Amino acid sequence: MVESEYGPWSFRLATSRMSRRGFVAAAGMTAAAMMLGGVLAGCSASGEGSSGNGAGAAASGDIDYTDWDAVLAAAKGQTVSWYGWGGDEARNTWINTVLAPALKDKYDITLDLVGMDINDILTQLSGEMQAGVTEGSIDFIWINGENFYSCKDNGYLWGPFTGYLPNFNDYIDAESPEVAYDFGSPTEGFECPYGKAQMQMWYNSDIVDAPPTTVEEFKAFCQAHPGQVTYPEPGDFTGTAFISCLIAGVIGKDEFEKLSSMDAPTEEGVLAIVEPGLDYLRELSPYLWKEGATFPADASTVATMYADGELVLNMGYGAPQDLVNTGQLPESTRSFILNTGTVGNSNFMAVAANAPHKAAALVAINEVVSPEMQLSIYENLDNISVLDMAKLPESESAAFAEVPLGSTQIPLDELLDHRIAEAAGPVIPILEKLWLERVAQG
């Protein structure tokens, strides 16, 4: 499900995959960013056909990318490669059985899905760029966060390109913070979003009569179930996201979302915003598992403890419907969110600066964000759509509302009405440090 920092197409399993975002592995994201920062420092791309080329994109060929008919004509008959994390079989199946046939039937484009760890993808991309390969092996990439920032900063991505996409222009709110920023980094048209995930909690309704809906009720819930509630130690993506939800519940959505636009945060500046939330977490700890003296290392450990009945509550990006369907969790499992909201994130697609099939990449990306494909993603992978429902024709927006939901799934409009933007990438390590010092050691 979620991938590195924050999630793939399907965010439903509360396993170790819950620590993955887009397809950047949480541990690997920083390492890959550091690799790019060190290996690519001083050897940025020349900028031709990459960062800032805008309407001059035709420099990479004779295509006028502002003419969509010309793009379609150029893309016809091409094979386009999509590189990304390959560990989600449900996502892979959807791409190969729904998206790929549609691209072939509608545009005569063959889609080559290449599943690979993000570190390996970036190594391949940087190696080809440093070698001066003008037509590389990668067309478009599932990339997020610090890896996106490093690649864009070094001129390894092509764009801006989102303005060329009819579906982006027609159905996506380009001014939305979740579109304009990726983990606090301005996207500036170099990424197109394709799916959203949002933090949810779940419980066994045979054991718990009613879940908490506010942070005050959550504290009372923990007091009523001493030692049966915990969360992964922040540093694990799910743990950091979960404390973000509770902190936001204490300080308010608007105050918390100040963290999403910080590009050069200081510890003092972050503390000034989140201190009341940290105080709340410290007060909560005595009622948690092992009285808050220690916390599980990762989301998969919490998931196991919950499945074994040691805990009465679990959390993750998305609903655990597939775990219920496969019998790994009881049918009485239900999901909930706090009335004060829960944090969410978006996943993105970017085009390599030396992509050999840029026209086909544009057509494929445009198809992914079509109303038809976004609806199919929602139906099959439980991903929140990146489309602005207010921009859709009424019949198409109604189709999203009419999708049958499983017993653990929360309606789309309810999730979106309670959605909080995540903290920016540079804020995360500061927030985790403050938690360690003021909650775990407090």
N, C-alpha and C positions, 0 to 999 in steps of 0.2 A: 502494500500500500503506500504509505507515504514513503517517500524515499529519503533522501538525505536530510535535509533540514526540513523539507516539507513537501511532500507528497506526490505520487504519480497519479495515473488515471484513477486507480481504484484505491481508496483509502480505507478499506473496510476491515482489514485484518489487524487485530491487536497483537501482532507478533513483532519480531525484530525488524520487519519491514516498516513498522510504524516509525522507525527512526530514519526514514529515507524521504527526501524531498525531490520532486521532479525527477531527476535521477542522480542527484548529487548525494553521495552518502555523507551522513553527518560528520563522521570522522574524516571522510575523504574530501569534503568540501573545502575545509580550511587548508588541508594539505595540498589539494590541487591548486587552490588560489595562491598559496605560497610558492608552489612549483612554477606557476605562471609568472608570479611576480619576480622570482629569482631568475628563472631560465630565460624569460622574455625581456627582462630589464635591459635596456640599451639596444634591443634588437627588434623594436616595434616594426610593424608592417609599414610599407611605404605610404599606405593610405589609398592607393589606387584601387578602386572597386571595393573599398571597405569603409571605414568610418568616415562619415560626413560626405559621402559621394552624392547623396540625394538624387535629384533628377539626372545627374551625370552618370547614373548607373549604366547607361548605354555604353560607357567606356569599357565595360566587360563584354561587350558584344554589340550587335547592331539592333538590339531590341529597344523599342521605346516602351519602358515599363509603365508609363502613364496610360498607355493604350492597352486595355485589357484584352481586346480581341487579338492584338499582336502577341501578347503574352501567351494566350491560349494556342495560337498557331505555332509559336516557337516551342511550346511544351509538348505538342502532339508527338507521340512516338518515343518520348524520352523515358529513361529509367532513372528514378530519383531515389536517393538513399536518405533514410531517416535514422539517425543514430540516437540511441537512448538506452536507459536502464532496461535490461531485458528480463528482470526477475518477476514480473507480474504476468502470470499466464492469462488471466482474464483480459488484461489490456492487450497482450499480444494477439490473443484470439480475435478480439474485436477489430484490431487493425487489419489482420490478415483476412478476416471473413466479411467485414463490413466496409471499412474504408478503402482497402486496396481494390476490391472489385468495383466499387463506385468510381474510383479514379480511372480504372481501365475502361469501364463501359462509357463513361461520360466524356473522358478527355484523351483516351488512348495513352495513358500514363501508367507505367509499371512502377509500383512501390516496392522498394527493397528495404525491409526493416532490419536494422543491424543492432542487436542487443549487446551492450558493452558497458563496462564500468566507466564512470565519468572521468576518472584519472587517465584511463587508457585512451579515451576519446580525445582529451585535451593534449595528451602526449602525441597522438597521431596528428592532430590539427597543427600543433606548434611545430612539430618536426617538418611537416610539409611546407608550412609557411616560411620557416627559417631556411629551408632548402630552395626557396624561390619557386615552388611548384605552383604554376598559375591555374591549373585545373586539378584540384585535389580529389580525394576519395569521398569526402563528406559533403553532402548537400545541405541538409538542415538537421538541427540538433535540439534535443530536449535539454535545456540548460537553465539554471537558476542561480540567484544569489551572487555570492562572491565570485564564482566561476564566470558568470555573465559579466560582472564588472571588470574582471581581469582581461577577459577576451576582448571586450569592447574597448577597453582602455588601450590595449596593445594593437588595435586595428585588425583583429582576427575575425571580426564579424562584418557582414555586408549589410548596408543600410544607409539611412532609414528606409524601410520597405513597407511598413504597415499601411502607409497612405496609398499604396498601389492596390490594396485588397478590397474588392467591392463589399464583401461581407463584413470586414472590419469597419469600413466607413459607414455602412448601413445599420449595423446592429450592435456595435460595441461602443461604449462610452470611453473615448480616448482620454478624457479628463479625469476619469475615476482614479483615485490614488492607487488602487490595486492594478490598474493598467499602466499608469504613468510611472510607477515605481516597482522595482523588484528587490525586496529585502532592503529597501531604503535607497537603492541606486536608480537614478532616472533611466527609463528604458529608451526614451527619445526615438521611438520607432524602430529600434533594432531587435525588438522581441514582440511576438504576438501571443497573447494568452490563449490557453486552450482548455483549462479546467480549473476549478476551485475546490478547495477542501476547507472544512471547518471543524473545530474542536467540538466533540460531544462526549457526554458521559453516559454510562449505562449501568443497569442494576437488574437484579432478579426480582420481579414483581411478586413472586411467591413468598419472598422473604421480607422485602421492603414495601410497605403500604404506599408511600408517596415519596418521590424524590424531593430534595431541596430545590428551591427556585431562586434563592438569594444567598449572598455570602453569610448573612446572619443565620439563615436556615441551615446552610451547609455546616456551620460551626456546631449548631444544635444537633445536626445529624451525626456528626463525628462524636459528640458527647454521648449520644444515645447508642452508638456502636463503637465503644472504645476498643482501639487496637485493630479494628476491622476496615479501616480506611487508610490509604497512603497514596503516594505518587512517586514516579521515578525521580531519582536525584537530578535536579536541573544540571544541564550538561548533556543529558539525554534529551533529544528534541521534544519528546512528549512531555517530559517533566517540566521543561522550560515553558512550553506552551500552556500547560495546566496552571502553573503559578501565575502566568500572565493573565489568565481568565479570572483568577481570584483577585489579583491586584486590581484589574480593571473594574471588578465588581465593587471594590472598596473606594477607589478614587474616581470612578466614572469613566465612561467611554471617551469623552472628549479629552480628558486629561491624559488618559493612557495613550491615545493616538498621537499625542505630541511626540511620543517615542518613535513613531513610524517615519518621521521626516528628519530625524537627527543624522547628519552625515559626519559630524565631528564631535560626538558626545564626550562629556567628561563625567567622571564618577560623581562629582558634586551635582552636576546638572541632572543626572538620572535619579540620584537619591532624592533630590528636591521634589521630584514628581512621584516616586513610588514608595517613599518612606512609610506612609500610612498602611499601604498594602503589605510591606515587609513586617510591620508591627502585627498586623492581623495574622500573617503566616506563623510568626513566632508564638502568638497566643494559641494558635490551632495545634501546634506540634504535640503537646502533652496528650492529646486525645487520639493521636494517630498510632499506627503500627509501631511497636517498640517505643512508644511514647515519644516518637520523633527523634530518638537518639541516633537512628540510622535510617536510611532510605534505600529501597531497591535500586540496583545499578541501572536498570533499563526497563523499557516498556514491556518487553517480552516476559521479564520476571513478574511484573505486576499482573500481566495477563494470565500467567500460570497460577499465581496465587488466587486470582479471582475465579478462574475456572475450577480450582480445587476447593472453593468455598472458604478459603482463609480470609478473603476480603469480600465486602458486600458491594463494592463499587469499582468500576474501571473506567478508563478514558482513552480517547484516541481521535484521530482525524477521520471522522465518518462513523457510520453505523455498522455494527457487527453482524449485518444480516446474513452474510455468507457463512459465518460461524454457527449461526442458528440453523440455517438451511442444511448444513452438513452434520448437525448434531453435536458440534463441539461446545455449544452453549445451549442452555434450555430454551424452550419456546416461550417461556415466561420472561425472557430478557427484553428490556425496554430501554430506549434512549431518552435523554433529556438534555436541555441546556439551561443555563441560568437566565433569568429575566433580564439581567444586566448585560448579557451577551457573552459570546465566546470568540476567540481569535480565529481568523481564517487567513489563507494565503492562496496565491495563484501560481499556476505552472505555465511555463512559456516555451515557445519555439523560436529559434534563431537560425539564420542562414550563414554558413561559413563564407568568409571573404573570398576564398578561392573555389567556391562551389561550382562544379562544372555544369550543373543543370539548374540555374537560378530560376528560369521561367517555370519549370516543372515544380520546383520547390514552392514558388509563390502560389501556384494552382493548388498544390496539395495542402498547404497551410490554409488557404482560403476555403477549401472544402471542409477542413476540420472545424472551422468556426462558422460553417453554414448552419442555419436553423435545423435542417434535417439531421446532420451529424451530431450537433450538440444535444438534440433530443435523444438520439440513439445512445450517446455516451451516458446521459442521465439515466436512461432506462436500463442499460446493461452494466454500467460501471459505477453508478451511484455518485458520479461527480457532479458538482454544482456547475451549472452553465455559466460561461463567461459573457453571455449575451445580455444586453439590457432589455428586460422584458417589455419595457415601455416603448422600445423601438420596433418591436415585432408586430406584425399584423395580429389582430385579435385572435384569429383562429390558431395561429402558431403559438402564441403565448398560452392560450387555453390548453393546448396539447401537453405542455409541461405540467400544468396543474392537474391534468387528468391521468397522469402516469400512476398506476397502482403502486402503492407503497407496501413494503413488508412491515412486520410487526415492530421492528426496531427503527424504522426510518421516520425522520421528521420532515414534514412538508417543506418544500423549497422556500415558499414565501416566509415561513416562520424562521428558517435559518437565516435568510438574507436580512430580515428585519432585526435580527439579533447578532449581526456580524460586526466584529471589531478588527481593524487592521493590525497586523502583527508589528512588533517593534522592528526597527531597522537593524540590519546585520551588525553594525558596529556597537549597537546598544546591547546585544545579546550577551557577550562575555562580561560586560559590566554588570548587567542584571544578575547573572549567575554568580559573580563574585560577591555582590551585595547579599544575595541569598545565603551563600556559604558563611559569610562573616556575621550576618545579623539574624539569621534564622537557624541554620544548622549548628553554628557555634555560639549562638546567642543565649 
